[in-house]
Amino acid sequence: MAFSVIYSPIFLEHKPKNYHPENPRRLLRAINVLKSTNLWEPIEPEPVPERELLRVHREEYIKLVKEESRSFTYLDPDTYVSPGTFEASLKAFGASKKAVELALDRKGLYLALVRPPGHHAGRNGRALGAPTLGFCIFNNSAYAAKVVEEKLGKVIVIDFDAHHGNGTQEILWDDGKAVHIDLHERDIYPMSGYEYEVGGRDAEGTKINIPMPHYAGDDDYIYAWDEIVLPVLAQFKPKLIVISAGFDGFLGENLTTLRLSEVFFAYAGSTLSRYPLVVIFEGGYSVGLDRGLPAFIKGYLSGEIREIPVTPSYEALTTVSAIKGIQTQWWEL
């Protein structure tokens, strides 16, 4: 099974002046983990032309980020830009595109280990009424989805970051050829991604939100994965899957109440092993990188799908039941 990391040192140049959870050490930590597990096979991407940003963002927002990035400043209370931000963003889009090209050429997992992250960034910045950009600048996953759609005619994106990918949802909302499945913790930033958010006109049923209860763990996530994600994949029959991969739901990450472990991430990876994967790095700041990231990759590369008996919570059962009640208009669940 093929595996590569698409990475550039320029991703370290998007950096804060003082402490910020989204900082270059995240990538260095991920790199150290990949090296220690013999998973470090980097490929240097080419930057995309600036006009490629227009495929997912409005010109006014692109100009704002480019101008503000001339020096260090904050776009909002959560999200900064620095003199390296714009160049890093163009390379991050380039890495996302390269991952798609590699996945189309040969089945495998292609990890775009990029910064700045992107799944909260909508067409014009903040998306769906979110209070901030949530550390994100340009939407790498939505761009990867557009590249896939251009080549294959349709695309499916799975986002398992602990927070809802509101920017991705907004960008793909009216696109009936783009299915977006999003597992995340309910009722936390960015306060979106509820069951009833199913897509715009002519795209109903292509947006599948799975807002998991507080303190959800492996059993809850595996249950939702088996009951919703895998049946949708079986019906969609993708030739390639874009993964918006956040590891901040790992127990000990402390940004949410989720209690995931290697068990879920390895299981998720293994169940996707029949498909080529374009994996776009999103959240994950500490132990999630140390343990969740390699577990997902190794699960995929092993190709061993082991049935895991689970005992989901009542809240997880009712959540999945509600989603089925809504989505059965479009999917057999």
C-alpha positions as CSV (number, residue, x, y, z in Angstrom):
1,M,0.0,0.0,0.0
2,A,1.5,3.3,-1.1
3,F,2.1,6.1,1.5
4,S,3.6,9.5,1.2
5,V,3.7,12.8,3.2
6,I,3.4,16.0,1.2
7,Y,5.2,18.6,3.2
8,S,7.3,21.8,2.9
9,P,9.3,23.7,5.6
10,I,7.5,26.8,4.5
11,F,4.5,25.6,6.6
12,L,6.6,26.5,9.6
13,E,6.7,30.1,8.5
14,H,3.1,30.7,9.5
15,K,3.9,31.5,13.1
16,P,2.7,33.5,16.1
17,K,4.7,36.1,17.9
18,N,3.7,34.7,21.3
19,Y,2.1,31.5,22.5
20,H,-0.7,30.2,20.3
21,P,-2.0,26.6,20.2
22,E,-1.8,26.6,16.4
23,N,2.0,27.0,16.0
24,P,4.8,25.4,14.0
25,R,5.6,23.0,16.8
26,R,2.5,21.0,15.9
27,L,4.1,20.0,12.6
28,L,7.5,19.3,14.2
29,R,5.7,17.1,16.7
30,A,3.9,15.2,13.9
31,I,7.1,14.8,11.9
32,N,8.9,13.4,14.9
33,V,6.1,10.9,15.4
34,L,6.1,9.9,11.7
35,K,9.9,9.5,11.7
36,S,9.9,7.4,14.9
37,T,7.3,5.0,13.3
38,N,9.1,4.9,9.9
39,L,6.3,6.8,8.2
40,W,8.3,9.8,7.1
41,E,8.5,9.9,3.3
42,P,8.2,13.6,2.4
43,I,7.5,15.1,-1.0
44,E,7.9,18.8,-1.5
45,P,4.8,20.4,-3.2
46,E,4.7,23.2,-5.7
47,P,2.7,26.3,-4.7
48,V,-0.5,26.9,-6.7
49,P,-0.9,30.2,-8.6
50,E,-2.8,32.7,-6.5
51,R,-5.8,32.5,-8.8
52,E,-6.5,28.9,-7.6
53,L,-7.6,30.4,-4.3
54,L,-10.6,31.8,-6.1
55,R,-12.0,28.3,-6.6
56,V,-13.1,28.3,-3.0
57,H,-12.7,31.9,-1.7
58,R,-13.9,35.3,-2.7
59,E,-11.4,37.8,-4.1
60,E,-12.0,40.4,-1.3
61,Y,-11.1,37.8,1.4
62,I,-7.9,36.7,-0.5
63,K,-6.8,40.3,-0.9
64,L,-7.4,40.9,2.8
65,V,-5.3,38.0,3.9
66,K,-2.5,38.9,1.5
67,E,-2.4,42.5,2.7
68,E,-2.6,41.7,6.4
69,S,0.1,39.0,6.0
70,R,2.7,41.7,5.2
71,S,3.3,41.9,9.0
72,F,2.1,40.0,12.0
73,T,-1.4,40.7,13.0
74,Y,-4.7,39.1,14.2
75,L,-7.6,38.7,11.7
76,D,-9.8,38.0,14.8
77,P,-9.2,37.0,18.4
78,D,-8.4,33.4,17.5
79,T,-6.6,33.7,14.1
80,Y,-3.3,35.4,13.2
81,V,-1.3,36.0,10.1
82,S,2.4,36.5,9.7
83,P,4.8,37.4,6.9
84,G,5.0,33.7,6.0
85,T,1.3,33.0,6.0
86,F,0.4,33.7,2.4
87,E,3.2,31.8,0.8
88,A,2.5,28.9,3.2
89,S,-1.1,28.9,2.2
90,L,-0.3,28.7,-1.5
91,K,2.0,25.7,-0.8
92,A,-0.7,24.1,1.4
93,F,-3.1,24.3,-1.6
94,G,-0.3,22.8,-3.7
95,A,0.2,20.0,-1.3
96,S,-3.5,19.3,-1.3
97,K,-3.5,19.2,-5.1
98,K,-0.4,17.0,-5.2
99,A,-2.1,14.5,-2.8
100,V,-5.0,14.3,-5.2
101,E,-2.8,13.6,-8.1
102,L,-0.9,10.9,-6.3
103,A,-4.0,9.2,-5.1
104,L,-5.5,9.2,-8.6
105,D,-2.3,7.6,-9.9
106,R,-1.8,4.9,-7.3
107,K,-4.0,3.6,-4.5
108,G,-2.6,4.6,-1.1
109,L,-2.8,7.2,1.7
110,Y,-1.3,10.6,0.8
111,L,-1.0,13.0,3.8
112,A,-0.9,16.7,3.1
113,L,0.8,17.7,6.3
114,V,0.0,21.4,6.0
115,R,-0.4,24.7,7.9
116,P,-2.2,26.9,8.2
117,P,-5.3,24.7,8.7
118,G,-8.4,25.4,6.8
119,H,-11.7,23.7,7.5
120,H,-13.3,26.6,9.3
121,A,-12.5,29.1,6.5
122,G,-15.5,29.8,4.3
123,R,-15.8,31.7,1.0
124,N,-15.3,35.1,2.7
125,G,-13.6,34.1,5.9
126,R,-15.8,33.3,8.8
127,A,-18.5,30.8,7.9
128,L,-22.1,30.1,9.0
129,G,-22.1,32.8,11.7
130,A,-19.0,31.5,13.4
131,P,-17.5,34.0,15.8
132,T,-14.0,33.6,14.4
133,L,-11.9,31.8,11.7
134,G,-10.8,29.3,14.4
135,F,-7.1,29.3,13.5
136,C,-7.9,28.7,9.7
137,I,-6.9,30.8,6.7
138,F,-7.8,29.1,3.4
139,N,-9.8,25.9,3.0
140,N,-7.3,23.2,1.9
141,S,-9.9,20.4,2.1
142,A,-12.5,22.2,0.1
143,Y,-9.9,23.0,-2.5
144,A,-8.9,19.3,-2.7
145,A,-12.6,18.4,-3.1
146,K,-12.9,20.8,-6.1
147,V,-9.8,19.3,-7.7
148,V,-11.2,15.8,-7.3
149,E,-14.6,16.8,-8.6
150,E,-13.1,18.3,-11.6
151,K,-11.3,15.1,-12.4
152,L,-13.9,12.5,-11.3
153,G,-17.2,14.4,-11.6
154,K,-18.1,13.8,-7.9
155,V,-16.4,13.8,-4.5
156,I,-16.8,12.8,-0.9
157,V,-15.2,14.5,2.0
158,I,-15.1,13.0,5.5
159,D,-14.2,15.4,8.4
160,F,-13.5,13.8,11.8
161,D,-11.9,16.9,13.4
162,A,-13.4,17.5,16.9
163,H,-15.0,20.7,15.6
164,H,-17.4,21.1,12.7
165,G,-15.9,21.9,9.3
166,N,-18.3,24.9,8.8
167,G,-16.1,26.5,6.1
168,T,-16.1,23.3,4.1
169,Q,-19.9,22.9,4.5
170,E,-20.5,26.5,3.4
171,I,-18.3,26.2,0.3
172,L,-19.9,22.9,-0.8
173,W,-23.4,23.6,0.5
174,D,-25.1,24.0,-2.9
175,D,-22.9,21.5,-4.7
176,G,-24.9,18.3,-5.3
177,K,-21.9,16.5,-6.6
178,A,-20.0,16.9,-3.3
179,V,-20.9,14.8,-0.3
180,H,-19.6,16.1,3.0
181,I,-19.8,13.9,6.1
182,D,-18.8,15.6,9.3
183,L,-18.3,13.9,12.7
184,H,-17.7,16.4,15.5
185,E,-18.7,17.4,19.1
186,R,-22.1,19.0,19.4
187,D,-22.7,22.5,20.7
188,I,-19.1,23.7,20.7
189,Y,-17.3,26.1,18.4
190,P,-18.3,26.9,15.7
191,M,-21.8,26.1,16.9
192,S,-22.9,24.5,13.6
193,G,-23.1,21.1,12.0
194,Y,-26.5,19.9,13.3
195,E,-28.5,16.9,11.9
196,Y,-30.9,19.1,10.0
197,E,-28.2,20.8,7.9
198,V,-28.4,18.6,4.8
199,G,-27.4,20.9,1.9
200,G,-28.8,23.6,-0.3
201,R,-31.4,23.5,-3.1
202,D,-30.6,20.6,-5.5
203,A,-28.0,19.4,-3.0
204,E,-30.2,18.0,-0.2
205,G,-28.8,14.9,1.4
206,T,-25.2,15.6,0.3
207,K,-24.3,17.2,3.7
208,I,-24.4,14.7,6.5
209,N,-23.7,16.0,9.9
210,I,-23.0,13.7,12.9
211,P,-22.9,16.0,16.0
212,M,-21.6,13.6,18.7
213,P,-22.5,14.1,22.4
214,H,-20.2,15.5,25.0
215,Y,-17.8,12.9,26.4
216,A,-18.3,10.6,23.4
217,G,-15.6,7.9,23.2
218,D,-14.5,5.1,20.8
219,D,-17.7,3.1,21.2
220,D,-19.9,6.1,20.2
221,Y,-17.7,7.1,17.3
222,I,-17.3,3.5,15.9
223,Y,-21.1,3.0,16.2
224,A,-21.8,6.2,14.2
225,W,-19.1,5.3,11.7
226,D,-20.6,1.8,11.1
227,E,-24.2,3.0,11.0
228,I,-23.8,6.1,8.8
229,V,-20.3,6.7,7.3
230,L,-19.7,3.2,5.9
231,P,-23.2,2.7,4.4
232,V,-22.9,6.1,2.7
233,L,-19.5,5.1,1.3
234,A,-20.9,1.8,0.0
235,Q,-23.7,3.6,-1.8
236,F,-21.5,6.5,-3.1
237,K,-18.8,4.1,-4.4
238,P,-16.0,6.7,-4.3
239,K,-12.8,6.3,-6.4
240,L,-11.1,8.5,-3.9
241,I,-11.9,10.0,-0.5
242,V,-10.8,13.4,0.9
243,I,-10.3,13.2,4.6
244,S,-10.3,16.4,6.7
245,A,-8.2,14.9,9.5
246,G,-8.2,16.4,13.0
247,F,-6.9,14.5,16.0
248,D,-8.1,17.0,18.6
249,G,-10.8,14.6,19.8
250,F,-8.2,12.4,21.4
251,L,-8.5,12.0,25.1
252,G,-6.0,14.5,26.7
253,E,-6.1,17.0,23.9
254,N,-8.2,19.2,26.2
255,L,-9.8,21.4,23.6
256,T,-13.1,19.4,23.7
257,T,-14.7,16.8,26.0
258,L,-14.2,13.9,23.5
259,R,-12.5,10.8,24.7
260,L,-11.2,9.1,21.6
261,S,-8.2,6.8,21.6
262,E,-6.1,4.8,19.0
263,V,-9.0,2.3,18.8
264,F,-11.2,4.7,16.8
265,F,-8.6,6.2,14.6
266,A,-7.1,2.8,13.8
267,Y,-10.5,1.4,13.1
268,A,-11.5,4.3,10.9
269,G,-8.2,4.0,8.9
270,S,-8.7,0.2,8.4
271,T,-12.3,0.6,7.1
272,L,-11.1,3.0,4.5
273,S,-8.2,0.8,3.3
274,R,-10.0,-0.2,0.1
275,Y,-10.1,3.5,-1.1
276,P,-7.3,5.9,-2.1
277,L,-7.2,8.6,0.5
278,V,-6.2,12.3,0.3
279,V,-5.7,13.2,4.0
280,I,-5.6,16.9,4.7
281,F,-4.2,17.8,8.2
282,E,-6.5,19.9,10.4
283,G,-6.5,19.9,14.2
284,G,-4.4,18.0,16.8
285,Y,-2.0,19.7,19.1
286,S,-0.5,17.2,21.5
287,V,-1.3,13.5,22.4
288,G,-3.6,13.3,19.4
289,L,-0.6,13.8,17.1
290,D,1.5,11.4,19.1
291,R,-1.0,8.5,19.1
292,G,-4.0,9.3,16.9
293,L,-2.2,10.3,13.7
294,P,0.0,7.1,13.5
295,A,-2.9,4.9,14.5
296,F,-5.0,6.2,11.6
297,I,-2.2,5.7,9.1
298,K,-1.2,2.2,10.4
299,G,-4.9,1.2,10.5
300,Y,-5.1,2.1,6.8
301,L,-1.9,0.5,5.8
302,S,-2.7,-2.7,7.6
303,G,-5.9,-3.2,5.7
304,E,-7.2,-5.4,8.5
305,I,-10.8,-4.6,9.3
306,R,-11.5,-6.1,12.6
307,E,-15.0,-6.1,13.9
308,I,-15.1,-4.2,17.2
309,P,-18.1,-4.8,19.5
310,V,-19.3,-1.6,21.0
311,T,-21.6,-0.3,23.6
312,P,-22.6,3.2,22.5
313,S,-24.2,5.7,25.0
314,Y,-27.9,6.5,25.0
315,E,-27.0,9.9,23.6
316,A,-25.0,8.4,20.7
317,L,-27.9,6.0,19.9
318,T,-30.4,8.8,19.8
319,T,-28.1,11.0,17.7
320,V,-27.6,8.3,15.1
321,S,-31.3,7.5,15.1
322,A,-32.2,11.2,14.5
323,I,-29.7,11.4,11.6
324,K,-31.1,8.2,10.0
325,G,-34.6,9.7,10.3
326,I,-33.5,12.7,8.3
327,Q,-31.1,11.2,5.8
328,T,-33.2,8.1,4.8
329,Q,-34.8,10.4,2.2
330,W,-31.5,10.1,0.3
331,W,-29.6,7.2,1.7
332,E,-30.3,3.6,2.8
333,L,-29.3,3.7,6.4
